[in-house]
């Protein structure tokens, strides 16, 4: 075991907030359509599509919506071709972040992102300015109150996981290479471990510790970004002390 991160706790709370905002279906539909367009409509041979379908099911998306999204991606139904790219920049307290975008109109998205960032104390950076601070990894988390740590370690390490972290107060975190993610995720699911988050993500190599004022501004910035339909995900390298996180998210 190594490392310490509040990534899982914050992602989990953010996921709940996203669902309440009602934007989650739009984001998942875009991801499904894009995954199907790039890798085909069969989830058995398309890991990205399989993950998106799992997210759709977790969000209780109607089966008809899911089916239409796949058909739009494969061309069976008329649909929009989304452009996929990543913005890089800085937020309050010098936090570095990546904003993953899926949009049908880049000319609209760019000024809207700048407006959100300017309003909340952030700014866009040049391409490559902060991407080096993050590593692309498979990332799977499991609630501590429902997971046997020794069994998880045994199964995950046997399957080839790179690391298992216990520093988060609520979750165990299993880290894999992107290439091994899908296989290890399936091994853990077959072993009946119930995961909270399962994705290929850009994980920060180091974090910036935020005090209350910057932490509050940072979470408001992320709320604003994730509330935008074109934003699929926001990754930032901040660390908020437990007592501050509890205070500002209460």
Secondary structure, DSSP 8 states (H G I E B T S, - for coil): ------HHHHHHHHHHHHHHHT-HHHHHHHHHHHHHHHH-S-GGG-HHHHHHHHHHHHTT--HHHHHHHHHHHHTSS-----EEEEEEEE-GGG-EEEEEEEES-HHHHHHHHHHHHHHTT-EE--TTSSGGGEEEEEEEEEEGGG--HHHHHHHHHHHT-SEEE--SSSEEEEEE-HHHHHHHHHHHHHTT--EEEEEEEEEESS-EEE-HHHHHHHHHHHHHHHTSTTEEEEEE-EEE-HHHHHHHH-
